[in-house]
Amino acid sequence: MNIGERLREERARLGLNQGDFAAVAKVSKTTQFNYEKGERSPDAAYLEAVAAAGVDVLYVLTGNRSGLSENRLADDESMLLNQYRAMEDSDRATFRRMASALAETAGRYSND
């Protein structure tokens, strides 16, 4: 497996399509496509951006997991975090209010 294939695997693990992942990484969809196809290699700025989104960059580059699996988010948590990061500020505020309300409701029912 090459860097592009591992990058595509990490993107899929996070639940993002190429366009959304490209936006997180601040590159064009075409650039993302070329990285995954192995026709171009990502630079440090790209790798830094995708690492912040939850990509295991060591795995992408070497094929070896970082060993921080106990600190890694579950796949569904990573997907939610990446979707949150892609939102506009006003949508993030709405999402936080909704999440707080759901957590509060769940807390009330867990005591029964």
N, CA, C and O atoms as a printed pandas DataFrame, in Angstrom:
     atom_number atom_name residue_name chain_id  residue_number  x_coord  y_coord  z_coord
0              1         N          MET        A               1    0.851   -1.180    0.000
1              2        CA          MET        A               1    0.000    0.000    0.000
2              3         C          MET        A               1    0.894    1.240    0.000
3              4         O          MET        A               1    1.880    1.302    0.735
4              5         N          ASN        A               2    0.542    2.228   -0.831
5              6        CA          ASN        A               2    1.361    3.447   -0.915
6              7         C          ASN        A               2    0.726    4.593   -0.125
7              8         O          ASN        A               2   -0.349    4.441    0.454
8              9         N          ILE        A               3    1.405    5.739   -0.111
9             10        CA          ILE        A               3    0.935    6.899    0.657
10            11         C          ILE        A               3   -0.477    7.300    0.234
11            12         O          ILE        A               3   -1.324    7.565    1.087
12            13         N          GLY        A               4   -0.735    7.347   -1.050
13            14        CA          GLY        A               4   -2.055    7.747   -1.530
14            15         C          GLY        A               4   -3.151    6.810   -1.056
15            16         O          GLY        A               4   -4.231    7.255   -0.667
16            17         N          GLU        A               5   -2.876    5.519   -1.088
17            18        CA          GLU        A               5   -3.869    4.546   -0.637
18            19         C          GLU        A               5   -4.122    4.661    0.867
19            20         O          GLU        A               5   -5.261    4.563    1.323
20            21         N          ARG        A               6   -3.052    4.869    1.626
21            22        CA          ARG        A               6   -3.218    5.033    3.073
22            23         C          ARG        A               6   -3.943    6.338    3.395
23            24         O          ARG        A               6   -4.739    6.397    4.332
24            25         N          LEU        A               7   -3.666    7.369    2.624
25            26        CA          LEU        A               7   -4.357    8.643    2.810
26            27         C          LEU        A               7   -5.854    8.473    2.533
27            28         O          LEU        A               7   -6.687    8.978    3.285
28            29         N          ARG        A               8   -6.187    7.776    1.474
29            30        CA          ARG        A               8   -7.590    7.508    1.132
30            31         C          ARG        A               8   -8.251    6.678    2.252
31            32         O          ARG        A               8   -9.406    6.913    2.606
32            33         N          GLU        A               9   -7.511    5.717    2.796
33            34        CA          GLU        A               9   -8.033    4.896    3.884
34            35         C          GLU        A               9   -8.335    5.741    5.127
35            36         O          GLU        A               9   -9.367    5.557    5.771
36            37         N          GLU        A              10   -7.436    6.661    5.456
37            38        CA          GLU        A              10   -7.648    7.536    6.611
38            39         C          GLU        A              10   -8.831    8.473    6.375
39            40         O          GLU        A              10   -9.612    8.731    7.290
40            41         N          ARG        A              11   -8.963    8.977    5.161
41            42        CA          ARG        A              11  -10.097    9.850    4.835
42            43         C          ARG        A              11  -11.405    9.086    5.015
43            44         O          ARG        A              11  -12.362    9.613    5.581
44            45         N          ALA        A              12  -11.443    7.852    4.535
45            46        CA          ALA        A              12  -12.641    7.023    4.671
46            47         C          ALA        A              12  -12.917    6.711    6.146
47            48         O          ALA        A              12  -14.073    6.696    6.570
48            49         N          ARG        A              13  -11.874    6.465    6.917
49            50        CA          ARG        A              13  -12.030    6.190    8.344
50            51         C          ARG        A              13  -12.690    7.368    9.048
51            52         O          ARG        A              13  -13.473    7.183    9.979
52            53         N          LEU        A              14  -12.373    8.572    8.603
53            54        CA          LEU        A              14  -12.954    9.777    9.190
54            55         C          LEU        A              14  -14.341   10.097    8.634
55            56         O          LEU        A              14  -15.008   11.013    9.115
56            57         N          GLY        A              15  -14.770    9.350    7.632
57            58        CA          GLY        A              15  -16.107    9.538    7.089
58            59         C          GLY        A              15  -16.264   10.758    6.207
59            60         O          GLY        A              15  -17.354   11.323    6.116
60            61         N          LEU        A              16  -15.180   11.174    5.551
61            62        CA          LEU        A              16  -15.235   12.374    4.711
62            63         C          LEU        A              16  -15.080   12.013    3.239
63            64         O          LEU        A              16  -14.335   11.096    2.893
64            65         N          ASN        A              17  -15.786   12.739    2.377
65            66        CA          ASN        A              17  -15.561   12.574    0.947
66            67         C          ASN        A              17  -14.344   13.418    0.549
67            68         O          ASN        A              17  -13.819   14.176    1.364
68            69         N          GLN        A              18  -13.905   13.284   -0.687
69            70        CA          GLN        A              18  -12.705   14.011   -1.123
70            71         C          GLN        A              18  -12.864   15.518   -1.007
71            72         O          GLN        A              18  -11.932   16.204   -0.587
72            73         N          GLY        A              19  -14.007   16.035   -1.365
73            74        CA          GLY        A              19  -14.220   17.476   -1.307
74            75         C          GLY        A              19  -14.155   18.018    0.110
75            76         O          GLY        A              19  -13.516   19.039    0.364
76            77         N          ASP        A              20  -14.819   17.331    1.031
77            78        CA          ASP        A              20  -14.807   17.768    2.435
78            79         C          ASP        A              20  -13.410   17.642    3.035
79            80         O          ASP        A              20  -12.965   18.515    3.780
80            81         N          PHE        A              21  -12.731   16.561    2.709
81            82        CA          PHE        A              21  -11.379   16.349    3.230
82            83         C          PHE        A              21  -10.434   17.404    2.666
83            84         O          PHE        A              21   -9.578   17.920    3.384
84            85         N          ALA        A              22  -10.585   17.723    1.391
85            86        CA          ALA        A              22   -9.761   18.754    0.761
86            87         C          ALA        A              22   -9.975   20.102    1.456
87            88         O          ALA        A              22   -9.027   20.862    1.653
88            89         N          ALA        A              23  -11.227   20.390    1.823
89            90        CA          ALA        A              23  -11.519   21.650    2.516
90            91         C          ALA        A              23  -10.838   21.694    3.886
91            92         O          ALA        A              23  -10.291   22.725    4.277
92            93         N          VAL        A              24  -10.874   20.586    4.605
93            94        CA          VAL        A              24  -10.199   20.509    5.906
94            95         C          VAL        A              24   -8.703   20.746    5.734
95            96         O          VAL        A              24   -8.072   21.425    6.544
96            97         N          ALA        A              25   -8.144   20.174    4.663
97            98        CA          ALA        A              25   -6.709   20.273    4.403
98            99         C          ALA        A              25   -6.311   21.555    3.684
99           100         O          ALA        A              25   -5.127   21.828    3.490
100          101         N          LYS        A              26   -7.319   22.343    3.289
101          102        CA          LYS        A              26   -7.092   23.611    2.589
102          103         C          LYS        A              26   -6.378   23.427    1.246
103          104         O          LYS        A              26   -5.462   24.171    0.894
104          105         N          VAL        A              27   -6.840   22.397    0.504
105          106        CA          VAL        A              27   -6.358   22.167   -0.861
106          107         C          VAL        A              27   -7.576   21.988   -1.758
107          108         O          VAL        A              27   -8.698   21.855   -1.269
108          109         N          SER        A              28   -7.360   21.984   -3.055
109          110        CA          SER        A              28   -8.472   21.762   -3.980
110          111         C          SER        A              28   -8.816   20.271   -4.022
111          112         O          SER        A              28   -8.015   19.420   -3.637
112          113         N          LYS        A              29  -10.022   19.982   -4.498
113          114        CA          LYS        A              29  -10.434   18.587   -4.639
114          115         C          LYS        A              29   -9.520   17.857   -5.627
115          116         O          LYS        A              29   -9.223   16.676   -5.447
116          117         N          THR        A              30   -9.082   18.555   -6.653
117          118        CA          THR        A              30   -8.169   17.962   -7.631
118          119         C          THR        A              30   -6.842   17.581   -6.981
119          120         O          THR        A              30   -6.296   16.511   -7.252
120          121         N          THR        A              31   -6.329   18.458   -6.125
121          122        CA          THR        A              31   -5.083   18.159   -5.420
122          123         C          THR        A              31   -5.273   16.939   -4.535
123          124         O          THR        A              31   -4.417   16.055   -4.500
124          125         N          GLN        A              32   -6.392   16.885   -3.821
125          126        CA          GLN        A              32   -6.681   15.725   -2.969
126          127         C          GLN        A              32   -6.728   14.460   -3.808
127          128         O          GLN        A              32   -6.160   13.437   -3.425
128          129         N          PHE        A              33   -7.395   14.525   -4.938
129          130        CA          PHE        A              33   -7.485   13.384   -5.849
130          131         C          PHE        A              33   -6.086   12.931   -6.280
131          132         O          PHE        A              33   -5.787   11.737   -6.283
132          133         N          ASN        A              34   -5.239   13.888   -6.640
133          134        CA          ASN        A              34   -3.881   13.550   -7.079
134          135         C          ASN        A              34   -3.039   12.949   -5.961
135          136         O          ASN        A              34   -2.213   12.072   -6.216
136          137         N          TYR        A              35   -3.234   13.405   -4.727
137          138        CA          TYR        A              35   -2.530   12.809   -3.586
138          139         C          TYR        A              35   -2.954   11.354   -3.422
139          140         O          TYR        A              35   -2.115   10.468   -3.255
140          141         N          GLU        A              36   -4.242   11.120   -3.469
141          142        CA          GLU        A              36   -4.748    9.763   -3.270
142          143         C          GLU        A              36   -4.390    8.836   -4.419
143          144         O          GLU        A              36   -4.234    7.629   -4.233
144          145         N          LYS        A              37   -4.266    9.396   -5.580
145          146        CA          LYS        A              37   -3.898    8.599   -6.761
146          147         C          LYS        A              37   -2.394    8.331   -6.808
147          148         O          LYS        A              37   -1.938    7.483   -7.575
148          149         N          GLY        A              38   -1.628    9.048   -5.996
149          150        CA          GLY        A              38   -0.186    8.862   -5.966
150          151         C          GLY        A              38    0.551    9.664   -7.019
151          152         O          GLY        A              38    1.733    9.426   -7.267
152          153         N          GLU        A              39   -0.135   10.616   -7.642
153          154        CA          GLU        A              39    0.489   11.424   -8.687
154          155         C          GLU        A              39    1.207   12.639   -8.130
155          156         O          GLU        A              39    2.045   13.233   -8.808
156          157         N          ARG        A              40    0.884   13.014   -6.895
157          158        CA          ARG        A              40    1.566   14.107   -6.190
158          159         C          ARG        A              40    1.771   13.673   -4.754
159          160         O          ARG        A              40    1.075   12.789   -4.254
160          161         N          SER        A              41    2.728   14.299   -4.098
161          162        CA          SER        A              41    2.978   14.008   -2.688
162          163         C          SER        A              41    2.591   15.216   -1.844
163          164         O          SER        A              41    2.892   16.355   -2.203
164          165         N          PRO        A              42    1.924   14.964   -0.719
165          166        CA          PRO        A              42    1.519   16.086    0.132
166          167         C          PRO        A              42    2.707   16.761    0.791
167          168         O          PRO        A              42    3.725   16.124    1.062
168          169         N          ASP        A              43    2.568   18.072    1.049
169          170        CA          ASP        A              43    3.638   18.799    1.732
170          171         C          ASP        A              43    3.356   18.857    3.238
171          172         O          ASP        A              43    2.333   18.363    3.710
172          173         N          ALA        A              44    4.269   19.461    3.968
173          174        CA          ALA        A              44    4.168   19.507    5.432
174          175         C          ALA        A              44    2.932   20.263    5.901
175          176         O          ALA        A              44    2.307   19.857    6.880
176          177         N          ALA        A              45    2.562   21.348    5.233
177          178        CA          ALA        A              45    1.381   22.122    5.642
178          179         C          ALA        A              45    0.115   21.271    5.520
179          180         O          ALA        A              45   -0.757   21.313    6.388
180          181         N          TYR        A              46    0.024   20.510    4.447
181          182        CA          TYR        A              46   -1.107   19.609    4.247
182          183         C          TYR        A              46   -1.143   18.558    5.356
183          184         O          TYR        A              46   -2.188   18.327    5.963
184          185         N          LEU        A              47   -0.013   17.932    5.613
185          186        CA          LEU        A              47    0.053   16.885    6.633
186          187         C          LEU        A              47   -0.289   17.426    8.012
187          188         O          LEU        A              47   -0.929   16.741    8.810
188          189         N          GLU        A              48    0.134   18.642    8.292
189          190        CA          GLU        A              48   -0.203   19.276    9.569
190          191         C          GLU        A              48   -1.712   19.489    9.682
191          192         O          GLU        A              48   -2.299   19.243   10.736
192          193         N          ALA        A              49   -2.334   19.943    8.601
193          194        CA          ALA        A              49   -3.777   20.193    8.615
194          195         C          ALA        A              49   -4.569   18.900    8.784
195          196         O          ALA        A              49   -5.531   18.862    9.551
196          197         N          VAL        A              50   -4.180   17.848    8.082
197          198        CA          VAL        A              50   -4.936   16.601    8.204
198          199         C          VAL        A              50   -4.671   15.924    9.543
199          200         O          VAL        A              50   -5.540   15.223   10.062
200          201         N          ALA        A              51   -3.483   16.123   10.110
201          202        CA          ALA        A              51   -3.201   15.587   11.444
202          203         C          ALA        A              51   -4.128   16.228   12.462
203          204         O          ALA        A              51   -4.628   15.549   13.358
204          205         N          ALA        A              52   -4.363   17.526   12.335
205          206        CA          ALA        A              52   -5.263   18.232   13.241
206          207         C          ALA        A              52   -6.695   17.716   13.103
207          208         O          ALA        A              52   -7.494   17.838   14.032
208          209         N          ALA        A              53   -7.015   17.143   11.949
209          210        CA          ALA        A              53   -8.351   16.596   11.711
210          211         C          ALA        A              53   -8.473   15.148   12.169
211          212         O          ALA        A              53   -9.547   14.556   12.064
212          213         N          GLY        A              54   -7.384   14.570   12.674
213          214        CA          GLY        A              54   -7.448   13.211   13.201
214          215         C          GLY        A              54   -6.759   12.152   12.378
215          216         O          GLY        A              54   -6.833   10.969   12.709
216          217         N          VAL        A              55   -6.085   12.552   11.305
217          218        CA          VAL        A              55   -5.363   11.583   10.474
218          219         C          VAL        A              55   -4.098   11.135   11.190
219          220         O          VAL        A              55   -3.385   11.951   11.774
220          221         N          ASP        A              56   -3.825    9.849   11.142
221          222        CA          ASP        A              56   -2.583    9.296   11.683
222          223         C          ASP        A              56   -1.515    9.491   10.599
223          224         O          ASP        A              56   -1.352    8.642    9.722
224          225         N          VAL        A              57   -0.800   10.601   10.664
225          226        CA          VAL        A              57    0.165   10.965    9.620
226          227         C          VAL        A              57    1.316    9.965    9.556
227          228         O          VAL        A              57    1.808    9.664    8.468
228          229         N          LEU        A              58    1.751    9.449   10.696
229          230        CA          LEU        A              58    2.808    8.433   10.679
230          231         C          LEU        A              58    2.367    7.242    9.841
231          232         O          LEU        A              58    3.148    6.706    9.056
232          233         N          TYR        A              59    1.126    6.831   10.007
233          234        CA          TYR        A              59    0.601    5.720    9.217
234          235         C          TYR        A              59    0.573    6.063    7.733
235          236         O          TYR        A              59    0.963    5.248    6.897
236          237         N          VAL        A              60    0.113    7.269    7.407
237          238        CA          VAL        A              60    0.051    7.677    5.994
238          239         C          VAL        A              60    1.437    7.614    5.369
239          240         O          VAL        A              60    1.593    7.124    4.251
240          241         N          LEU        A              61    2.437    8.105    6.080
241          242        CA          LEU        A              61    3.792    8.174    5.518
242          243         C          LEU        A              61    4.532    6.845    5.521
243          244         O          LEU        A              61    5.266    6.542    4.580
244          245         N          THR        A              62    4.345    6.041    6.582
245          246        CA          THR        A              62    5.181    4.838    6.734
246          247         C          THR        A              62    4.425    3.520    6.683
247          248         O          THR        A              62    5.023    2.468    6.463
248          249         N          GLY        A              63    3.125    3.571    6.884
249          250        CA          GLY        A              63    2.354    2.339    6.971
250          251         C          GLY        A              63    2.312    1.778    8.383
251          252         O          GLY        A              63    1.692    0.741    8.617
252          253         N          ASN        A              64    2.963    2.450    9.327
253          254        CA          ASN        A              64    2.957    2.028   10.731
254          255         C          ASN        A              64    2.100    2.978   11.543
255          256         O          ASN        A              64    2.237    4.196   11.435
256          257         N          ARG        A              65    1.219    2.420   12.354
257          258        CA          ARG        A              65    0.363    3.243   13.204
258          259         C          ARG        A              65    1.212    3.938   14.255
259          260         O          ARG        A              65    2.270    3.438   14.637
260          261         N          SER        A              66    0.752    5.082   14.717
261          262        CA          SER        A              66    1.524    5.911   15.632
262          263         C          SER        A              66    1.673    5.309   17.017
263          264         O          SER        A              66    2.525    5.755   17.784
264          265         N          GLY        A              67    0.875    4.314   17.360
265          266        CA          GLY        A              67    0.959    3.729   18.685
266          267         C          GLY        A              67    0.185    4.515   19.713
267          268         O          GLY        A              67    0.233    4.192   20.900
268          269         N          LEU        A              68   -0.526    5.538   19.286
269          270        CA          LEU        A              68   -1.320    6.350   20.192
270          271         C          LEU        A              68   -2.787    5.936   20.149
271          272         O          LEU        A              68   -3.676    6.742   20.423
272          273         N          SER        A              69   -3.030    4.679   19.804
273          274        CA          SER        A              69   -4.408    4.239   19.596
274          275         C          SER        A              69   -5.273    4.430   20.823
275          276         O          SER        A              69   -6.473    4.677   20.696
276          277         N          GLU        A              70   -4.688    4.319   22.021
277          278        CA          GLU        A              70   -5.500    4.525   23.218
278          279         C          GLU        A              70   -5.937    5.970   23.350
279          280         O          GLU        A              70   -6.905    6.258   24.055
280          281         N          ASN        A              71   -5.243    6.891   22.683
281          282        CA          ASN        A              71   -5.605    8.304   22.726
282          283         C          ASN        A              71   -6.392    8.744   21.498
283          284         O          ASN        A              71   -6.826    9.893   21.419
284          285         N          ARG        A              72   -6.577    7.847   20.547
285          286        CA          ARG        A              72   -7.265    8.197   19.324
286          287         C          ARG        A              72   -8.767    8.168   19.528
287          288         O          ARG        A              72   -9.289    7.408   20.343
288          289         N          LEU        A              73   -9.435    8.995   18.783
289          290        CA          LEU        A              73  -10.886    9.011   18.824
290          291         C          LEU        A              73  -11.427    7.796   18.087
291          292         O          LEU        A              73  -10.795    7.286   17.162
292          293         N          ALA        A              74  -12.589    7.343   18.500
293          294        CA          ALA        A              74  -13.286    6.308   17.753
294          295         C          ALA        A              74  -13.654    6.885   16.392
295          296         O          ALA        A              74  -13.729    8.102   16.227
296          297         N          ASP        A              75  -13.881    6.015   15.427
297          298        CA          ASP        A              75  -14.185    6.471   14.070
298          299         C          ASP        A              75  -15.375    7.424   14.027
299          300         O          ASP        A              75  -15.334    8.437   13.329
300          301         N          ASP        A              76  -16.439    7.106   14.773
301          302        CA          ASP        A              76  -17.612    7.990   14.739
302          303         C          ASP        A              76  -17.317    9.317   15.420
303          304         O          ASP        A              76  -17.865   10.344   15.019
304          305         N          GLU        A              77  -16.463    9.322   16.442
305          306        CA          GLU        A              77  -16.077   10.578   17.096
306          307         C          GLU        A              77  -15.237   11.435   16.152
307          308         O          GLU        A              77  -15.415   12.651   16.090
308          309         N          SER        A              78  -14.334   10.808   15.428
309          310        CA          SER        A              78  -13.514   11.540   14.456
310          311         C          SER        A              78  -14.376   12.154   13.367
311          312         O          SER        A              78  -14.161   13.293   12.952
312          313         N          MET        A              79  -15.356   11.382   12.909
313          314        CA          MET        A              79  -16.237   11.880   11.855
314          315         C          MET        A              79  -17.011   13.104   12.355
315          316         O          MET        A              79  -17.113   14.103   11.643
316          317         N          LEU        A              80  -17.556   13.032   13.574
317          318        CA          LEU        A              80  -18.298   14.170   14.122
318          319         C          LEU        A              80  -17.400   15.390   14.296
319          320         O          LEU        A              80  -17.800   16.512   13.984
320          321         N          LEU        A              81  -16.194   15.169   14.794
321          322        CA          LEU        A              81  -15.265   16.278   14.999
322          323         C          LEU        A              81  -14.909   16.941   13.675
323          324         O          LEU        A              81  -14.858   18.168   13.594
324          325         N          ASN        A              82  -14.666   16.160   12.657
325          326        CA          ASN        A              82  -14.319   16.727   11.356
326          327         C          ASN        A              82  -15.487   17.468   10.731
327          328         O          ASN        A              82  -15.303   18.505   10.094
328          329         N          GLN        A              83  -16.682   16.940   10.912
329          330        CA          GLN        A              83  -17.852   17.646   10.404
330          331         C          GLN        A              83  -18.041   18.955   11.156
331          332         O          GLN        A              83  -18.383   19.972   10.554
332          333         N          TYR        A              84  -17.823   18.938   12.462
333          334        CA          TYR        A              84  -17.907   20.151   13.273
334          335         C          TYR        A              84  -16.897   21.188   12.785
335          336         O          TYR        A              84  -17.233   22.364   12.650
336          337         N          ARG        A              85  -15.675   20.763   12.522
337          338        CA          ARG        A              85  -14.627   21.687   12.075
338          339         C          ARG        A              85  -14.938   22.296   10.718
339          340         O          ARG        A              85  -14.467   23.389   10.404
340          341         N          ALA        A              86  -15.725   21.599    9.914
341          342        CA          ALA        A              86  -16.064   22.097    8.582
342          343         C          ALA        A              86  -17.244   23.076    8.599
343          344         O          ALA        A              86  -17.539   23.709    7.586
344          345         N          MET        A              87  -17.923   23.201    9.755
345          346        CA          MET        A              87  -19.097   24.072    9.864
346          347         C          MET        A              87  -18.717   25.545    9.976
347          348         O          MET        A              87  -17.607   25.898   10.373
348          349         N          GLU        A              88  -19.681   26.392    9.612
349          350        CA          GLU        A              88  -19.567   27.822    9.863
350          351         C          GLU        A              88  -19.711   28.047   11.369
351          352         O          GLU        A              88  -20.273   27.206   12.070
352          353         N          ASP        A              89  -19.207   29.176   11.866
353          354        CA          ASP        A              89  -19.262   29.475   13.302
354          355         C          ASP        A              89  -20.679   29.443   13.858
355          356         O          ASP        A              89  -20.900   28.921   14.951
356          357         N          SER        A              90  -21.634   29.989   13.126
357          358        CA          SER        A              90  -23.015   30.006   13.626
358          359         C          SER        A              90  -23.580   28.592   13.730
359          360         O          SER        A              90  -24.337   28.291   14.653
360          361         N          ASP        A              91  -23.218   27.735   12.797
361          362        CA          ASP        A              91  -23.674   26.343   12.851
362          363         C          ASP        A              91  -23.011   25.601   14.007
363          364         O          ASP        A              91  -23.632   24.743   14.633
364          365         N          ARG        A              92  -21.764   25.927   14.289
365          366        CA          ARG        A              92  -21.084   25.308   15.433
366          367         C          ARG        A              92  -21.802   25.655   16.731
367          368         O          ARG        A              92  -21.988   24.793   17.589
368          369         N          ALA        A              93  -22.206   26.914   16.877
369          370        CA          ALA        A              93  -22.922   27.341   18.083
370          371         C          ALA        A              93  -24.236   26.571   18.224
371          372         O          ALA        A              93  -24.585   26.128   19.319
372          373         N          THR        A              94  -24.956   26.413   17.126
373          374        CA          THR        A              94  -26.208   25.653   17.151
374          375         C          THR        A              94  -25.939   24.203   17.531
375          376         O          THR        A              94  -26.672   23.618   18.328
376          377         N          PHE        A              95  -24.898   23.633   16.967
377          378        CA          PHE        A              95  -24.534   22.244   17.260
378          379         C          PHE        A              95  -24.195   22.078   18.745
379          380         O          PHE        A              95  -24.612   21.102   19.369
380          381         N          ARG        A              96  -23.443   23.026   19.310
381          382        CA          ARG        A              96  -23.086   22.937   20.732
382          383         C          ARG        A              96  -24.324   22.998   21.615
383          384         O          ARG        A              96  -24.433   22.251   22.588
384          385         N          ARG        A              97  -25.267   23.896   21.278
385          386        CA          ARG        A              97  -26.504   23.984   22.058
386          387         C          ARG        A              97  -27.289   22.674   21.976
387          388         O          ARG        A              97  -27.807   22.186   22.980
388          389         N          MET        A              98  -27.370   22.118   20.784
389          390        CA          MET        A              98  -28.095   20.871   20.588
390          391         C          MET        A              98  -27.421   19.730   21.366
391          392         O          MET        A              98  -28.102   18.948   22.030
392          393         N          ALA        A              99  -26.101   19.635   21.286
393          394        CA          ALA        A              99  -25.383   18.580   21.996
394          395         C          ALA        A              99  -25.563   18.710   23.502
395          396         O          ALA        A              99  -25.740   17.706   24.192
396          397         N          SER        A             100  -25.522   19.927   24.015
397          398        CA          SER        A             100  -25.737   20.152   25.450
398          399         C          SER        A             100  -27.132   19.719   25.869
399          400         O          SER        A             100  -27.304   19.075   26.904
400          401         N          ALA        A             101  -28.117   20.068   25.074
401          402        CA          ALA        A             101  -29.495   19.691   25.392
402          403         C          ALA        A             101  -29.664   18.172   25.369
403          404         O          ALA        A             101  -30.327   17.613   26.242
404          405         N          LEU        A             102  -29.081   17.512   24.396
405          406        CA          LEU        A             102  -29.169   16.049   24.322
406          407         C          LEU        A             102  -28.475   15.389   25.505
407          408         O          LEU        A             102  -28.993   14.428   26.074
408          409         N          ALA        A             103  -27.300   15.903   25.878
409          410        CA          ALA        A             103  -26.564   15.339   27.012
410          411         C          ALA        A             103  -27.338   15.539   28.306
411          412         O          ALA        A             103  -27.368   14.653   29.159
412          413         N          GLU        A             104  -27.960   16.696   28.451
413          414        CA          GLU        A             104  -28.747   16.974   29.648
414          415         C          GLU        A             104  -29.939   16.027   29.735
415          416         O          GLU        A             104  -30.241   15.500   30.806
416          417         N          THR        A             105  -30.608   15.814   28.621
417          418        CA          THR        A             105  -31.753   14.892   28.569
418          419         C          THR        A             105  -31.297   13.472   28.890
419          420         O          THR        A             105  -31.958   12.772   29.657
420          421         N          ALA        A             106  -30.191   13.045   28.321
421          422        CA          ALA        A             106  -29.672   11.701   28.577
422          423         C          ALA        A             106  -29.317   11.523   30.039
423          424         O          ALA        A             106  -29.522   10.447   30.603
424          425         N          GLY        A             107  -28.785   12.570   30.661
425          426        CA          GLY        A             107  -28.434   12.529   32.079
426          427         C          GLY        A             107  -29.659   12.345   32.961
427          428         O          GLY        A             107  -29.599   11.645   33.972
428          429         N          ARG        A             108  -30.756   12.960   32.589
429          430        CA          ARG        A             108  -31.996   12.830   33.364
430          431         C          ARG        A             108  -32.524   11.406   33.316
431          432         O          ARG        A             108  -33.022   10.884   34.313
432          433         N          TYR        A             109  -32.412   10.776   32.143
433          434        CA          TYR        A             109  -32.953    9.425   31.997
434          435         C          TYR        A             109  -32.010    8.350   32.527
435          436         O          TYR        A             109  -32.459    7.248   32.840
436          437         N          SER        A             110  -30.737    8.638   32.634
437          438        CA          SER        A             110  -29.790    7.635   33.130
438          439         C          SER        A             110  -29.918    7.436   34.633
439          440         O          SER        A             110  -29.442    6.427   35.154
440          441         N          ASN        A             111  -30.548    8.370   35.346
441          442        CA          ASN        A             111  -30.731    8.249   36.795
442          443         C          ASN        A             111  -31.946    7.402   37.156
443          444         O          ASN        A             111  -32.130    7.053   38.322
444          445         N          ASP        A             112  -32.782    7.066   36.168
445          446        CA          ASP        A             112  -33.995    6.283   36.445
446          447         C          ASP        A             112  -33.685    4.823   36.623
447          448         O          ASP        A             112  -34.591    4.025   36.862
